[in-house]
């Protein structure tokens, strides 16, 4: 059997060896909707206002078992804030003992020495921390937590001292736009730490579009990315990749979800529903009162196999490979998975022009 090197990610291994197999090799699971932060952009805020109960710990165990039985190799826990779950330690250990790779998505503020001891004994695949600002004031403005910035900085220091694998994700928005260069510099100073910069501000899960007011303009997002030397270098390198202008197989096939949502990933909500991925809140399948195979088949029909109408502009758009379009995001914001969100279109146009300018410049210099 071929061995995996420490440098090769499971996602790469799966793509190389199991690309034609539809199975939930990777999964995400919400442990609860509750959070100690009250972020102004949170898509899950609406979940904390309803009376739906979270899964019991035993139900979580059962779903972990089901995922493993169906081929799951990687699982991440999230929330809300998953570290708030009263049985987080037990749930984490249970999943680890199943032999799968376990990651934790967290705001980082609750990480303490007990978590460090847990992760030293049962190493995580990754601790992924969302970073909201470069100062106490910015953190408080976004999260509503006065001590949030200090708590997260202390957590990062703990992870570093104990050599626990973590990444830092910057969620870019109007409220922290000016902080982003400083946040990127801070991450560089952390050493070999993966950095993600995302502009993914979307409606709440119940369709409330209030978080959208936090979204930057497409021009602002491009300005920040092109001012960052590492990000600019990556985009310039990408400009010379011929694949960037080619249609994907699913785009050529006329599928509504060209990203193949639900093909090798499944997301389980805090109340036990299966989704093809985090944004795809409708339709979904009630796993607590149904069967996984039935639900997996249902998601396949709704997302993997569903064709778009001939009016779906994304299938013929020359900005498709640049915009980061998402039919599930379209549906949550416009009510129609075939009605694009202007932010994606405008950002795609800007990215396309940048790539073409870089490519044309190289041609003219040859």
Helices and strands as residue ranges (DSSP letters): H 10-17, E 26-30, G 45-49, H 57-69, E 74-78, G 82-84, H 88-97, E 101-106, H 113-121, E 126-131, H 136-143, H 148-161, E 166-171, G 174-179, H 180-188, E 194-198, G 210-214, H 218-227, H 229-238, G 242-245, H 249-252, E 265-268, E 273-275, E 285-286, H 292-299, I 300-304, G 313-315, H 320-323, H 327-334, H 342-365
